[in-house]
Amino acid sequence: MTDESSGVVAEVFQNEYLPEGASVADAVVTITAGAGAGRTVGAGASAAEVIMIDCSGSMSGERLVQARKAAAVAVDTLRDGVAFAVVAGTDWAQMVYPDVQTLAVANDDTRYAARQAIRHLKAGGGTQIGTWLTLARELFLANPAEIRHAILLTDGRNGESARTFQAVLDQCTGLFVCDSRGVGQNWSAAELIKVADALLGTADGMKDPAGLEEDFRSMIEAAMGKTVAGVALRLWTPAGARIRFVKQVHPGILDLTDRRTDVSARVGDYPTGAWGAESRDYHLAIELDPDTVGAVGEEKLAARVSVVRGEEVLAKGLVRAVWTDEEAKSTRLNKRVAHYTGAAELASAIQEGLAAREAGDTATATARLGRAVQLATEAGRSDTVQLLARVVEVQDARTGTVQLKRRSENKDVDIDAEIAALESRRTTRVRTN
Amino acid sequence: MTAACPSCAAPTVDGDHYCESCGADLAAPAEQFTLQPSAGPLSPPVEAFVEPAPPPSASTGEWRSSKAAAGPCAACGATAGADGYCDGCGLRRDAGSEHAEHDLPGVVAVTDRGLRKRRNEDAYAIGVAGGRRAVVVCDGVSSAPDSDAAATTAAVEAIEVLVGGGDITGAYRSASVAVAKLAGSAAAYDAPACTFLAAVVEDGQCTVGWVGDSRAYWLDGDGARCLTVDDSLAGQLTAAGVDADALRLSAQAAALTRWLGADAPAGDPHLTTLRPTTAGVLLLTSDGLTRYPTWTDAIDGDGDAAELVRRLTNFARAAGGADNIAVAAVPFDPSRGAPQP
């Protein structure tokens, strides 16, 4: 169902039939915003962009050369009128362009000046990502732009305590969207995922810095295509229901479960950031009050889903539950739901496996990464299987029998696992029907 | 936006001369819009249907329907949302009643869930206005979602038009517009749908209009005579004189070729007019009764109409109650001008 004038459509994919006594309703909601989404804002929505480049000592050489090129391309891709800044990140954050703490307005002159400034980026010092994000936050706060986007490039692990880092992320949440990128051999997937989850962006990593230029261009192009910010997924759930999770599952996995803002007793909002003409999938799992699950033949609403901007409803959909004693109906899996359930399990198996490996828990690491190999094999994700095969010895991919390889001196191999962790969060969409 | 388009109900903006959605001339009086005939059964130009002018003297007539009564949720006592689900516990509100009976002077109707279906997706509405008696029977298409809402909405919309003095075609169009609004845009090919059967009895004649496979019969001393032709392959063959039963056609042959709903093939209802010269009963029924071929044995010429429809409903339940049942009757006597009580 949709309010056609908004240009946003919500479609619900689910098997609404539950066996007697079951209480969990699973659904994938596909939200598609057309070119005219949120027409009141339109293509001319004010936008601001902050580009954060890691300039720590390890960046020196080819990596910094490529990072400079990528940043220059990013600046060139900004459309006229966008407020922007380039920040160099080390143990602290430093303005590269403009040279005072403010956002410049993109035009031919400022883009040229920014490119000149970027040419002079030098490497030296450590990596304190929180300080970079804090400067970005201050820049955005001083500017009224509606669409706020940042790019964060790092080649190393964050030198800050997890607590400090989390505190900064909490402050930035809701203020701007941030895509983060790891380059080289020493970055951590877990940290980039933290940034992506908190700031509703993408996370990606690569060994070879040569790909940065193209990647930066497409990130800016995507950001420039956003026409409406502050869009939320609003859920009404019946009395006594518990929301197990709310996740964006396409184009990438983002867990929104803990991001709820209560609107009223039964209604809560989950942030989705800024939208252009695009389509995303959200997976909801709602546990209905087990004391009041329906009798066979009864139908209940498990959730009313709407896409809202402020109090304006852009699209609506219903998640239903119908109890049946016909097994053929209740055991049927909805293809989209099953697909994303598998994708999410793969992503978390890799992340948990790597965390266990980091902590020296070989047994857990072996089990989780083995499961990941099995899931990736089943899903036909051969790229992920190949990346995992560099950290585990695969004995039988079908059953997930693996042996953990020793952590190698060759960082090049270790980073493959981090890349796999990020890669597995990107999902494809299955065709339904 | 300031107003809805009189043709398709899409929102319009002040100063617009034409509707952005359907292109209708917004400056023209509503009567100007007419149904565009369509060559094939592809896309239903539901937007092109006329939404008839409000009945000139609605207060003079009255009507009843099988629509479920409004009120707090049976399970938790909370109120229902506009989408038909309880705002407290989420329980679905059925649009129709599990069982309903109504009578007005000279017209009676009964509907029943039957024994096998989960809810009653049949609906009726009956009305009287001056010398006119009107009946609408709709059977929700069970393969489509929210068909109980489709049937109930269609019946209520149509009877309002008929009691207000409109004709059956106008009632059908009005019902189509209302039912099309129930469909979400994502469900363009899986929209709420129902059959449509309506009758108007006045000035010594019975006019019947239909789309789908709910049927009208004329019952008199000679037995039951079917006045309608089902919109299905089997129905068309039977009407052409072929013994469809003998052909052992697949179940597909009974599939509806026309229905009422957002994704329905375009067109107006079939119409037939009867000027009985003998006394009898005009019977309108869903296939919940006529699916049992021996139903005509349950007709008893002696009882009154209310007794007849109840007996037929009980017959269908006793025969298995496989489907929802809706039966309405209008007794008719050409020798008497006034409605038969």
Boltz contact constraints between the chains, C-beta under 6 A:
constraints:
  - contact:
      token1: [A, 1]
      token2: [B, 184]
      max_distance: 6.0
  - contact:
      token1: [A, 2]
      token2: [B, 185]
      max_distance: 6.0
  - contact:
      token1: [A, 11]
      token2: [B, 186]
      max_distance: 6.0
  - contact:
      token1: [A, 238]
      token2: [B, 89]
      max_distance: 6.0
  - contact:
      token1: [A, 238]
      token2: [B, 90]
      max_distance: 6.0
  - contact:
      token1: [A, 239]
      token2: [B, 88]
      max_distance: 6.0
  - contact:
      token1: [A, 239]
      token2: [B, 89]
      max_distance: 6.0
  - contact:
      token1: [A, 297]
      token2: [B, 118]
      max_distance: 6.0
  - contact:
      token1: [A, 299]
      token2: [B, 92]
      max_distance: 6.0
  - contact:
      token1: [A, 300]
      token2: [B, 90]
      max_distance: 6.0
  - contact:
      token1: [A, 300]
      token2: [B, 91]
      max_distance: 6.0
  - contact:
      token1: [A, 301]
      token2: [B, 85]
      max_distance: 6.0
  - contact:
      token1: [A, 301]
      token2: [B, 90]
      max_distance: 6.0
